[in-house]
């Protein structure tokens, strides 16, 4: 009986999950940039796909997306959900996997988080704490 490895300690998953996720990310980005998804809610939007996370069995792909400028995020997510079957079929043709993964779309919140941290760093209290102390010389 083959022995299965336990959970990967690598952040984001095993090397295989990361590699497949990156391949799926490229496929989705290509499909969206070429305008292959014919949906009026997606037309006129440039959508970035910064990350795709794969489940350990590679049967579920969580695709993080962000429309350029962060506008109409909910509309874009709804349009991607509506076109999930088409996208899954396209990914199946482009990515050589035993099973085409189920797709789940999420908003990439890293840009918002980075902006929040940037604002915090600019607050007077933080600036005061970051200022070089003249007593240290």
C-alpha positions in Angstrom: 0.0 0.0 0.0 1.6 3.3 -1.0 2.4 5.8 1.7 1.0 9.3 1.2 2.8 12.4 2.4 1.3 14.5 5.1 0.3 18.1 4.7 3.0 20.3 3.1 4.7 22.7 5.3 5.4 25.1 2.4 3.3 28.2 2.4 0.7 28.0 -0.4 1.0 24.3 -0.8 3.4 21.7 -2.2 5.7 22.4 -5.1 3.2 20.6 -7.4 0.3 22.7 -6.2 2.3 25.9 -6.8 3.4 24.8 -10.3 -0.1 23.8 -11.4 -1.5 26.9 -9.9 0.9 29.0 -11.8 0.1 27.2 -15.0 -3.7 27.7 -14.5 -3.0 31.3 -13.7 -1.3 31.8 -17.0 -4.1 30.0 -18.8 -6.8 32.2 -17.2 -4.8 35.4 -17.8 -4.4 34.5 -21.5 -8.1 33.6 -21.8 -9.2 36.9 -20.2 -6.6 39.1 -22.1 -7.6 37.6 -25.5 -11.2 38.5 -24.8 -12.4 34.9 -25.3 -15.1 35.2 -22.7 -18.0 36.9 -24.4 -19.9 38.6 -21.5 -20.9 42.3 -21.6 -19.9 42.7 -18.0 -16.3 41.7 -18.8 -16.0 43.9 -21.9 -14.0 47.0 -21.2 -12.4 45.5 -18.1 -8.7 44.6 -17.8 -8.5 41.9 -15.2 -5.3 40.8 -13.5 -4.9 37.3 -12.1 -2.2 37.7 -9.5 -2.6 34.2 -7.9 -4.3 30.8 -8.3 -4.3 28.4 -5.3 -4.8 24.7 -6.0 -6.3 22.3 -3.5 -4.0 19.4 -2.5 -5.8 17.0 -4.9 -5.7 19.6 -7.7 -9.5 19.4 -8.2 -10.2 22.9 -7.0 -8.6 26.1 -8.2 -9.2 29.3 -6.3 -8.6 32.1 -8.7 -7.8 35.6 -7.3 -8.7 38.4 -9.7 -8.7 42.2 -9.6 -10.2 44.4 -12.3 -7.8 47.3 -13.2 -8.4 50.2 -10.8 -10.4 47.9 -8.5 -13.7 49.1 -10.1 -16.8 46.9 -10.6 -15.3 44.1 -8.6 -18.6 42.5 -7.7 -19.9 42.7 -11.3 -16.7 41.1 -12.7 -16.8 38.3 -10.1 -20.5 37.6 -11.0 -19.6 37.5 -14.7 -16.7 35.1 -14.1 -19.0 32.9 -12.0 -21.6 32.9 -14.9 -18.8 31.8 -17.4 -17.2 29.3 -15.0 -18.2 26.3 -17.2 -16.6 27.9 -20.4 -13.5 28.9 -18.5 -13.1 25.4 -17.0 -13.3 23.9 -20.5 -10.7 26.3 -21.8 -8.4 25.5 -18.9 -8.9 21.8 -19.6 -7.7 22.3 -23.2 -4.7 24.4 -22.2 -3.5 22.7 -19.0 -2.6 19.0 -19.1 -4.3 17.6 -15.9 -6.1 14.4 -15.2 -9.2 16.4 -14.2 -10.2 19.9 -15.1 -10.3 21.7 -11.7 -13.5 23.3 -10.3 -13.1 27.0 -10.3 -13.8 29.4 -7.5 -13.3 33.2 -8.0 -12.2 35.6 -5.2 -11.2 39.2 -5.1 -7.5 39.8 -4.5 -7.4 42.0 -1.5 -3.6 42.4 -1.3 -3.7 45.8 -3.0 -6.2 47.1 -0.4 -4.1 45.7 2.4 -0.9 47.2 1.0 -2.6 50.6 0.8 -3.9 50.3 4.4 -0.4 49.5 5.6 1.0 52.5 3.6 -1.5 54.8 5.2 -0.6 53.5 8.7 3.1 54.1 8.0 2.4 57.7 7.1 0.5 58.5 10.3 2.3 61.0 12.6 2.6 58.5 15.5 4.4 55.9 13.3 6.6 58.6 11.7 7.6 59.8 15.2 8.6 56.2 16.1 10.5 55.8 12.9 12.5 59.0 13.2 16.1 58.6 14.1 16.6 59.2 17.8 19.3 61.9 18.5 20.1 60.2 21.8 21.5 57.1 20.0 24.5 58.9 18.6 
